[in-house]
């Protein structure tokens, strides 16, 4: 559905397991109207799966290889069937979605080199990553168009869900602050050496001194912060009280409004913080959550209907499977 592609590169890579490229082994494992999958395509999908899991530090369960291969084969078939049904409108919407995601991920990576390094770590080129992402987005648009009329997620059901789960939508006390983030990693994603950390902490101490002397804090954020999303907001963040990184929470809890912190050290970065205000706990209005709840209910309904949807797609296309060969 619409929201499933909005995630980090690591999660996107796990979602892009199948691909419809070509390779040498042309033995056909599945065939139907609008879809034909070869052993080579299954092998490539399996390699992508193992690479993505390794990139997340996860070990592939070899004893379950046959199960994974069957799931991958079915996903490859479904992908091809969905792509065969894609309209020009589906493709346009998918391209717009992918362009937005890539722009956000590039901004988050801070440099093109780091962005590409994250992709290549999983054994993909940036071009193949974008192509597979576009294919996935196109499939999602087709599924959205095909399944949405069947989901039955009405405005009444959205409101009912909100009312029944009101406690889940209550905001805790929050702290709104400005923050300069000096990352513990370099632009390529590698951890800083101890010498580099010491140098960065020195920079942080200098920024503390400049802020306390009256320099514009937002200007310092935009010049020095390593968090691109934070820079775009002028360094503004809102954190729930009691749910921050422990070292960070302890340090900011004792700060007065507009007080400049010392350099705060967490496992991820050095932080210079300026609290703005404390916001009391409150119930989030339904109007602010209705779209989010609708997407959640649609996604749950889609997942429930997907097995039957896939079965009907396979039957309509007359898909027949052969046993994968080693």
TORFI-638800 format. One record per residue (C-alpha): residue in one letter; chain; x, y, z. Coordinates in steps of 0.25 Angstrom, whole numbers, plus 5000, padded with zeros to 4 digits. Layout:
residu: A	chaine: A	X: X	Y: Y	Z: Z
...
END
This chain:
residu: X	chaine: A	X: 5000	Y: 5000	Z: 5000
residu: X	chaine: A	X: 5004	Y: 5015	Z: 5000
residu: X	chaine: A	X: 5012	Y: 5015	Z: 5012
residu: X	chaine: A	X: 5021	Y: 5003	Z: 5011
residu: X	chaine: A	X: 5032	Y: 5009	Z: 5004
residu: X	chaine: A	X: 5035	Y: 5020	Z: 5014
residu: X	chaine: A	X: 5046	Y: 5014	Z: 5022
residu: X	chaine: A	X: 5062	Y: 5013	Z: 5023
residu: X	chaine: A	X: 5071	Y: 5008	Z: 5012
residu: X	chaine: A	X: 5074	Y: 4996	Z: 5020
residu: X	chaine: A	X: 5059	Y: 4992	Z: 5021
residu: X	chaine: A	X: 5057	Y: 4996	Z: 5007
residu: X	chaine: A	X: 5068	Y: 4986	Z: 5003
residu: X	chaine: A	X: 5061	Y: 4975	Z: 5010
residu: X	chaine: A	X: 5048	Y: 4978	Z: 5003
residu: X	chaine: A	X: 5055	Y: 4977	Z: 4989
residu: X	chaine: A	X: 5058	Y: 4963	Z: 4990
residu: X	chaine: A	X: 5053	Y: 4958	Z: 4976
residu: X	chaine: A	X: 5057	Y: 4965	Z: 4964
residu: X	chaine: A	X: 5054	Y: 4962	Z: 4949
residu: X	chaine: A	X: 5068	Y: 4963	Z: 4943
residu: X	chaine: A	X: 5073	Y: 4952	Z: 4934
residu: X	chaine: A	X: 5085	Y: 4943	Z: 4936
residu: X	chaine: A	X: 5091	Y: 4930	Z: 4929
residu: X	chaine: A	X: 5082	Y: 4919	Z: 4935
residu: X	chaine: A	X: 5069	Y: 4920	Z: 4927
residu: X	chaine: A	X: 5062	Y: 4907	Z: 4933
residu: X	chaine: A	X: 5048	Y: 4912	Z: 4935
residu: X	chaine: A	X: 5043	Y: 4909	Z: 4949
residu: X	chaine: A	X: 5029	Y: 4916	Z: 4948
residu: X	chaine: A	X: 5021	Y: 4920	Z: 4935
residu: X	chaine: A	X: 5008	Y: 4927	Z: 4933
residu: X	chaine: A	X: 5001	Y: 4937	Z: 4925
residu: X	chaine: A	X: 5009	Y: 4950	Z: 4927
residu: X	chaine: A	X: 5020	Y: 4943	Z: 4936
residu: X	chaine: A	X: 5032	Y: 4934	Z: 4934
residu: X	chaine: A	X: 5042	Y: 4932	Z: 4944
residu: X	chaine: A	X: 5055	Y: 4925	Z: 4942
residu: X	chaine: A	X: 5065	Y: 4918	Z: 4951
residu: X	chaine: A	X: 5075	Y: 4930	Z: 4949
residu: X	chaine: A	X: 5065	Y: 4940	Z: 4954
residu: X	chaine: A	X: 5062	Y: 4932	Z: 4967
residu: X	chaine: A	X: 5077	Y: 4930	Z: 4969
residu: X	chaine: A	X: 5079	Y: 4945	Z: 4968
residu: X	chaine: A	X: 5067	Y: 4948	Z: 4977
residu: X	chaine: A	X: 5073	Y: 4938	Z: 4987
residu: X	chaine: A	X: 5087	Y: 4945	Z: 4987
residu: X	chaine: A	X: 5080	Y: 4959	Z: 4989
residu: X	chaine: A	X: 5073	Y: 4953	Z: 5001
residu: X	chaine: A	X: 5085	Y: 4948	Z: 5007
residu: X	chaine: A	X: 5093	Y: 4961	Z: 5004
residu: X	chaine: A	X: 5082	Y: 4969	Z: 5011
residu: X	chaine: A	X: 5081	Y: 4960	Z: 5023
residu: X	chaine: A	X: 5096	Y: 4961	Z: 5024
residu: X	chaine: A	X: 5096	Y: 4976	Z: 5023
residu: X	chaine: A	X: 5086	Y: 4976	Z: 5035
residu: X	chaine: A	X: 5095	Y: 4966	Z: 5043
residu: X	chaine: A	X: 5086	Y: 4955	Z: 5042
residu: X	chaine: A	X: 5090	Y: 4941	Z: 5038
residu: X	chaine: A	X: 5082	Y: 4933	Z: 5028
residu: X	chaine: A	X: 5076	Y: 4920	Z: 5033
residu: X	chaine: A	X: 5081	Y: 4910	Z: 5023
residu: X	chaine: A	X: 5072	Y: 4899	Z: 5028
residu: X	chaine: A	X: 5060	Y: 4907	Z: 5023
residu: X	chaine: A	X: 5066	Y: 4910	Z: 5010
residu: X	chaine: A	X: 5055	Y: 4902	Z: 5002
residu: X	chaine: A	X: 5044	Y: 4910	Z: 5009
residu: X	chaine: A	X: 5051	Y: 4923	Z: 5006
residu: X	chaine: A	X: 5053	Y: 4919	Z: 4991
residu: X	chaine: A	X: 5038	Y: 4916	Z: 4990
residu: X	chaine: A	X: 5034	Y: 4929	Z: 4996
residu: X	chaine: A	X: 5044	Y: 4936	Z: 4987
residu: X	chaine: A	X: 5039	Y: 4929	Z: 4974
residu: X	chaine: A	X: 5024	Y: 4932	Z: 4977
residu: X	chaine: A	X: 5028	Y: 4947	Z: 4980
residu: X	chaine: A	X: 5035	Y: 4947	Z: 4967
residu: X	chaine: A	X: 5023	Y: 4942	Z: 4959
residu: X	chaine: A	X: 5014	Y: 4952	Z: 4966
residu: X	chaine: A	X: 5023	Y: 4963	Z: 4963
residu: X	chaine: A	X: 5023	Y: 4960	Z: 4948
residu: X	chaine: A	X: 5008	Y: 4958	Z: 4948
residu: X	chaine: A	X: 5006	Y: 4972	Z: 4955
residu: X	chaine: A	X: 5016	Y: 4978	Z: 4946
residu: X	chaine: A	X: 5008	Y: 4973	Z: 4934
residu: X	chaine: A	X: 4996	Y: 4980	Z: 4939
residu: X	chaine: A	X: 5002	Y: 4993	Z: 4942
residu: X	chaine: A	X: 4996	Y: 5005	Z: 4935
residu: X	chaine: A	X: 5003	Y: 5018	Z: 4931
residu: X	chaine: A	X: 4997	Y: 5025	Z: 4943
residu: X	chaine: A	X: 5002	Y: 5014	Z: 4952
residu: X	chaine: A	X: 5016	Y: 5016	Z: 4946
residu: X	chaine: A	X: 5016	Y: 5031	Z: 4948
residu: X	chaine: A	X: 5011	Y: 5030	Z: 4962
residu: X	chaine: A	X: 5022	Y: 5020	Z: 4965
residu: X	chaine: A	X: 5033	Y: 5029	Z: 4959
residu: X	chaine: A	X: 5028	Y: 5041	Z: 4967
residu: X	chaine: A	X: 5029	Y: 5032	Z: 4980
residu: X	chaine: A	X: 5042	Y: 5027	Z: 4977
residu: X	chaine: A	X: 5048	Y: 5040	Z: 4973
residu: X	chaine: A	X: 5044	Y: 5046	Z: 4987
residu: X	chaine: A	X: 5049	Y: 5034	Z: 4995
residu: X	chaine: A	X: 5063	Y: 5035	Z: 4988
residu: X	chaine: A	X: 5064	Y: 5050	Z: 4990
residu: X	chaine: A	X: 5061	Y: 5048	Z: 5005
residu: X	chaine: A	X: 5071	Y: 5036	Z: 5006
residu: X	chaine: A	X: 5082	Y: 5044	Z: 4999
residu: X	chaine: A	X: 5079	Y: 5056	Z: 5009
residu: X	chaine: A	X: 5079	Y: 5046	Z: 5021
residu: X	chaine: A	X: 5093	Y: 5040	Z: 5016
residu: X	chaine: A	X: 5099	Y: 5054	Z: 5015
residu: X	chaine: A	X: 5107	Y: 5051	Z: 5002
residu: X	chaine: A	X: 5105	Y: 5043	Z: 4990
residu: X	chaine: A	X: 5117	Y: 5034	Z: 4993
residu: X	chaine: A	X: 5111	Y: 5030	Z: 5006
residu: X	chaine: A	X: 5098	Y: 5028	Z: 5000
residu: X	chaine: A	X: 5104	Y: 5019	Z: 4989
residu: X	chaine: A	X: 5113	Y: 5012	Z: 5000
residu: X	chaine: A	X: 5100	Y: 5007	Z: 5007
residu: X	chaine: A	X: 5094	Y: 5001	Z: 4995
residu: X	chaine: A	X: 5107	Y: 4995	Z: 4990
residu: X	chaine: A	X: 5109	Y: 4988	Z: 5004
residu: X	chaine: A	X: 5097	Y: 4979	Z: 5000
residu: X	chaine: A	X: 5103	Y: 4976	Z: 4986
residu: X	chaine: A	X: 5095	Y: 4985	Z: 4978
residu: X	chaine: A	X: 5098	Y: 4997	Z: 4969
residu: X	chaine: A	X: 5091	Y: 5010	Z: 4971
residu: X	chaine: A	X: 5084	Y: 5008	Z: 4957
residu: X	chaine: A	X: 5079	Y: 4994	Z: 4960
residu: X	chaine: A	X: 5075	Y: 4999	Z: 4974
residu: X	chaine: A	X: 5067	Y: 5010	Z: 4968
residu: X	chaine: A	X: 5061	Y: 5000	Z: 4957
residu: X	chaine: A	X: 5057	Y: 4990	Z: 4967
residu: X	chaine: A	X: 5051	Y: 5001	Z: 4976
residu: X	chaine: A	X: 5043	Y: 5006	Z: 4964
residu: X	chaine: A	X: 5038	Y: 4992	Z: 4961
residu: X	chaine: A	X: 5033	Y: 4990	Z: 4976
residu: X	chaine: A	X: 5026	Y: 5004	Z: 4976
residu: X	chaine: A	X: 5019	Y: 5000	Z: 4963
residu: X	chaine: A	X: 5014	Y: 4987	Z: 4968
residu: X	chaine: A	X: 5009	Y: 4994	Z: 4981
residu: X	chaine: A	X: 5001	Y: 5004	Z: 4972
residu: X	chaine: A	X: 4995	Y: 4993	Z: 4964
residu: X	chaine: A	X: 4991	Y: 4985	Z: 4977
residu: X	chaine: A	X: 4986	Y: 4998	Z: 4983
residu: X	chaine: A	X: 4977	Y: 5000	Z: 4971
residu: X	chaine: A	X: 4973	Y: 4986	Z: 4971
residu: X	chaine: A	X: 4970	Y: 4983	Z: 4986
residu: X	chaine: A	X: 4966	Y: 4997	Z: 4991
residu: X	chaine: A	X: 4951	Y: 4995	Z: 4987
residu: X	chaine: A	X: 4951	Y: 4982	Z: 4995
residu: X	chaine: A	X: 4957	Y: 4987	Z: 5008
residu: X	chaine: A	X: 4945	Y: 4993	Z: 5014
residu: X	chaine: A	X: 4952	Y: 5003	Z: 5022
residu: X	chaine: A	X: 4941	Y: 5013	Z: 5024
residu: X	chaine: A	X: 4942	Y: 5027	Z: 5031
residu: X	chaine: A	X: 4933	Y: 5020	Z: 5042
residu: X	chaine: A	X: 4943	Y: 5009	Z: 5044
residu: X	chaine: A	X: 4955	Y: 5019	Z: 5045
residu: X	chaine: A	X: 4947	Y: 5027	Z: 5055
residu: X	chaine: A	X: 4943	Y: 5014	Z: 5063
residu: X	chaine: A	X: 4958	Y: 5010	Z: 5063
residu: X	chaine: A	X: 4962	Y: 5023	Z: 5069
residu: X	chaine: A	X: 4951	Y: 5023	Z: 5080
residu: X	chaine: A	X: 4954	Y: 5009	Z: 5084
residu: X	chaine: A	X: 4969	Y: 5011	Z: 5085
residu: X	chaine: A	X: 4969	Y: 5026	Z: 5091
residu: X	chaine: A	X: 4980	Y: 5023	Z: 5101
residu: X	chaine: A	X: 4989	Y: 5019	Z: 5090
residu: X	chaine: A	X: 4988	Y: 5033	Z: 5084
residu: X	chaine: A	X: 4991	Y: 5041	Z: 5096
residu: X	chaine: A	X: 5004	Y: 5049	Z: 5095
residu: X	chaine: A	X: 5013	Y: 5048	Z: 5107
residu: X	chaine: A	X: 5020	Y: 5060	Z: 5113
residu: X	chaine: A	X: 5030	Y: 5065	Z: 5102
residu: X	chaine: A	X: 5042	Y: 5074	Z: 5102
residu: X	chaine: A	X: 5044	Y: 5083	Z: 5090
residu: X	chaine: A	X: 5058	Y: 5087	Z: 5088
residu: X	chaine: A	X: 5069	Y: 5092	Z: 5078
residu: X	chaine: A	X: 5080	Y: 5083	Z: 5076
residu: X	chaine: A	X: 5094	Y: 5082	Z: 5068
residu: X	chaine: A	X: 5097	Y: 5067	Z: 5065
residu: X	chaine: A	X: 5112	Y: 5064	Z: 5063
residu: X	chaine: A	X: 5112	Y: 5049	Z: 5058
residu: X	chaine: A	X: 5121	Y: 5038	Z: 5063
residu: X	chaine: A	X: 5122	Y: 5033	Z: 5048
residu: X	chaine: A	X: 5129	Y: 5039	Z: 5036
residu: X	chaine: A	X: 5121	Y: 5042	Z: 5023
residu: X	chaine: A	X: 5124	Y: 5028	Z: 5018
residu: X	chaine: A	X: 5117	Y: 5022	Z: 5030
residu: X	chaine: A	X: 5129	Y: 5017	Z: 5037
residu: X	chaine: A	X: 5132	Y: 5019	Z: 5052
residu: X	chaine: A	X: 5141	Y: 5030	Z: 5056
residu: X	chaine: A	X: 5155	Y: 5027	Z: 5061
residu: X	chaine: A	X: 5157	Y: 5031	Z: 5076
residu: X	chaine: A	X: 5166	Y: 5043	Z: 5071
residu: X	chaine: A	X: 5155	Y: 5047	Z: 5061
residu: X	chaine: A	X: 5145	Y: 5047	Z: 5073
residu: X	chaine: A	X: 5153	Y: 5055	Z: 5082
residu: X	chaine: A	X: 5155	Y: 5065	Z: 5070
residu: X	chaine: A	X: 5140	Y: 5066	Z: 5068
residu: X	chaine: A	X: 5137	Y: 5067	Z: 5083
residu: X	chaine: A	X: 5147	Y: 5079	Z: 5083
residu: X	chaine: A	X: 5138	Y: 5085	Z: 5072
residu: X	chaine: A	X: 5126	Y: 5083	Z: 5081
residu: X	chaine: A	X: 5132	Y: 5090	Z: 5092
residu: X	chaine: A	X: 5135	Y: 5102	Z: 5083
residu: X	chaine: A	X: 5121	Y: 5102	Z: 5078
residu: X	chaine: A	X: 5116	Y: 5102	Z: 5093
residu: X	chaine: A	X: 5125	Y: 5114	Z: 5096
residu: X	chaine: A	X: 5120	Y: 5122	Z: 5083
residu: X	chaine: A	X: 5106	Y: 5119	Z: 5086
residu: X	chaine: A	X: 5107	Y: 5124	Z: 5101
residu: X	chaine: A	X: 5113	Y: 5137	Z: 5096
residu: X	chaine: A	X: 5101	Y: 5139	Z: 5088
residu: X	chaine: A	X: 5103	Y: 5134	Z: 5074
residu: X	chaine: A	X: 5090	Y: 5130	Z: 5067
residu: X	chaine: A	X: 5088	Y: 5116	Z: 5070
residu: X	chaine: A	X: 5080	Y: 5112	Z: 5058
residu: X	chaine: A	X: 5091	Y: 5118	Z: 5049
residu: X	chaine: A	X: 5101	Y: 5109	Z: 5057
residu: X	chaine: A	X: 5092	Y: 5097	Z: 5054
residu: X	chaine: A	X: 5091	Y: 5100	Z: 5039
residu: X	chaine: A	X: 5106	Y: 5101	Z: 5038
residu: X	chaine: A	X: 5111	Y: 5090	Z: 5047
residu: X	chaine: A	X: 5100	Y: 5079	Z: 5050
residu: X	chaine: A	X: 5102	Y: 5066	Z: 5044
residu: X	chaine: A	X: 5087	Y: 5062	Z: 5043
residu: X	chaine: A	X: 5081	Y: 5067	Z: 5030
residu: X	chaine: A	X: 5067	Y: 5066	Z: 5034
residu: X	chaine: A	X: 5070	Y: 5074	Z: 5047
residu: X	chaine: A	X: 5077	Y: 5085	Z: 5039
residu: X	chaine: A	X: 5065	Y: 5086	Z: 5030
residu: X	chaine: A	X: 5057	Y: 5089	Z: 5043
residu: X	chaine: A	X: 5067	Y: 5099	Z: 5048
residu: X	chaine: A	X: 5071	Y: 5088	Z: 5059
residu: X	chaine: A	X: 5057	Y: 5087	Z: 5065
residu: X	chaine: A	X: 5053	Y: 5074	Z: 5071
residu: X	chaine: A	X: 5042	Y: 5069	Z: 5080
residu: X	chaine: A	X: 5045	Y: 5057	Z: 5089
residu: X	chaine: A	X: 5036	Y: 5050	Z: 5099
residu: X	chaine: A	X: 5040	Y: 5051	Z: 5113
residu: X	chaine: A	X: 5044	Y: 5037	Z: 5119
residu: X	chaine: A	X: 5047	Y: 5031	Z: 5105
residu: X	chaine: A	X: 5060	Y: 5038	Z: 5101
residu: X	chaine: A	X: 5074	Y: 5032	Z: 5100
residu: X	chaine: A	X: 5078	Y: 5031	Z: 5115
residu: X	chaine: A	X: 5091	Y: 5039	Z: 5115
residu: X	chaine: A	X: 5083	Y: 5050	Z: 5107
residu: X	chaine: A	X: 5071	Y: 5050	Z: 5116
residu: X	chaine: A	X: 5079	Y: 5051	Z: 5129
residu: X	chaine: A	X: 5087	Y: 5063	Z: 5123
residu: X	chaine: A	X: 5075	Y: 5071	Z: 5117
residu: X	chaine: A	X: 5066	Y: 5068	Z: 5129
residu: X	chaine: A	X: 5073	Y: 5078	Z: 5138
residu: X	chaine: A	X: 5074	Y: 5089	Z: 5127
residu: X	chaine: A	X: 5065	Y: 5102	Z: 5128
residu: X	chaine: A	X: 5058	Y: 5108	Z: 5116
residu: X	chaine: A	X: 5068	Y: 5114	Z: 5106
residu: X	chaine: A	X: 5080	Y: 5109	Z: 5114
residu: X	chaine: A	X: 5092	Y: 5104	Z: 5106
residu: X	chaine: A	X: 5096	Y: 5090	Z: 5110
residu: X	chaine: A	X: 5110	Y: 5085	Z: 5111
residu: X	chaine: A	X: 5114	Y: 5075	Z: 5100
residu: X	chaine: A	X: 5105	Y: 5063	Z: 5103
residu: X	chaine: A	X: 5112	Y: 5049	Z: 5099
residu: X	chaine: A	X: 5103	Y: 5038	Z: 5095
residu: X	chaine: A	X: 5107	Y: 5025	Z: 5087
residu: X	chaine: A	X: 5103	Y: 5031	Z: 5074
residu: X	chaine: A	X: 5108	Y: 5046	Z: 5074
residu: X	chaine: A	X: 5112	Y: 5058	Z: 5082
residu: X	chaine: A	X: 5100	Y: 5068	Z: 5085
residu: X	chaine: A	X: 5099	Y: 5082	Z: 5088
residu: X	chaine: A	X: 5085	Y: 5085	Z: 5093
residu: X	chaine: A	X: 5076	Y: 5098	Z: 5095
residu: X	chaine: A	X: 5062	Y: 5094	Z: 5102
residu: X	chaine: A	X: 5051	Y: 5103	Z: 5097
residu: X	chaine: A	X: 5039	Y: 5098	Z: 5104
residu: X	chaine: A	X: 5032	Y: 5087	Z: 5112
residu: X	chaine: A	X: 5019	Y: 5082	Z: 5106
residu: X	chaine: A	X: 5009	Y: 5075	Z: 5115
residu: X	chaine: A	X: 5003	Y: 5061	Z: 5112
residu: X	chaine: A	X: 4991	Y: 5062	Z: 5103
residu: X	chaine: A	X: 4981	Y: 5054	Z: 5095
residu: X	chaine: A	X: 4985	Y: 5055	Z: 5080
residu: X	chaine: A	X: 4972	Y: 5060	Z: 5072
residu: X	chaine: A	X: 4966	Y: 5050	Z: 5063
residu: X	chaine: A	X: 4967	Y: 5060	Z: 5051
residu: X	chaine: A	X: 4982	Y: 5059	Z: 5052
residu: X	chaine: A	X: 4982	Y: 5044	Z: 5052
residu: X	chaine: A	X: 4971	Y: 5040	Z: 5043
residu: X	chaine: A	X: 4980	Y: 5038	Z: 5031
residu: X	chaine: A	X: 4990	Y: 5030	Z: 5038
residu: X	chaine: A	X: 4980	Y: 5021	Z: 5044
residu: X	chaine: A	X: 4973	Y: 5019	Z: 5031
residu: X	chaine: A	X: 4987	Y: 5015	Z: 5025
residu: X	chaine: A	X: 4989	Y: 5005	Z: 5036
residu: X	chaine: A	X: 4976	Y: 4999	Z: 5035
residu: X	chaine: A	X: 4977	Y: 4998	Z: 5020
residu: X	chaine: A	X: 4991	Y: 4991	Z: 5021
residu: X	chaine: A	X: 4986	Y: 4981	Z: 5031
residu: X	chaine: A	X: 4974	Y: 4978	Z: 5022
residu: X	chaine: A	X: 4983	Y: 4977	Z: 5010
residu: X	chaine: A	X: 4992	Y: 4967	Z: 5017
residu: X	chaine: A	X: 4980	Y: 4959	Z: 5021
residu: X	chaine: A	X: 4975	Y: 4959	Z: 5007
residu: X	chaine: A	X: 4988	Y: 4957	Z: 5000
residu: X	chaine: A	X: 4988	Y: 4941	Z: 5000
residu: X	chaine: A	X: 4975	Y: 4940	Z: 4994
residu: X	chaine: A	X: 4978	Y: 4952	Z: 4984
residu: X	chaine: A	X: 4991	Y: 4944	Z: 4980
residu: X	chaine: A	X: 4984	Y: 4931	Z: 4978
residu: X	chaine: A	X: 4974	Y: 4938	Z: 4969
residu: X	chaine: A	X: 4985	Y: 4945	Z: 4961
residu: X	chaine: A	X: 4992	Y: 4931	Z: 4959
residu: X	chaine: A	X: 4979	Y: 4924	Z: 4955
residu: X	chaine: A	X: 4975	Y: 4935	Z: 4945
residu: X	chaine: A	X: 4989	Y: 4934	Z: 4939
residu: X	chaine: A	X: 4989	Y: 4919	Z: 4939
residu: X	chaine: A	X: 5003	Y: 4919	Z: 4947
residu: X	chaine: A	X: 5010	Y: 4905	Z: 4947
residu: X	chaine: A	X: 5022	Y: 4903	Z: 4956
residu: X	chaine: A	X: 5034	Y: 4893	Z: 4954
residu: X	chaine: A	X: 5043	Y: 4889	Z: 4966
residu: X	chaine: A	X: 5055	Y: 4899	Z: 4967
residu: X	chaine: A	X: 5068	Y: 4892	Z: 4964
residu: X	chaine: A	X: 5082	Y: 4893	Z: 4971
END
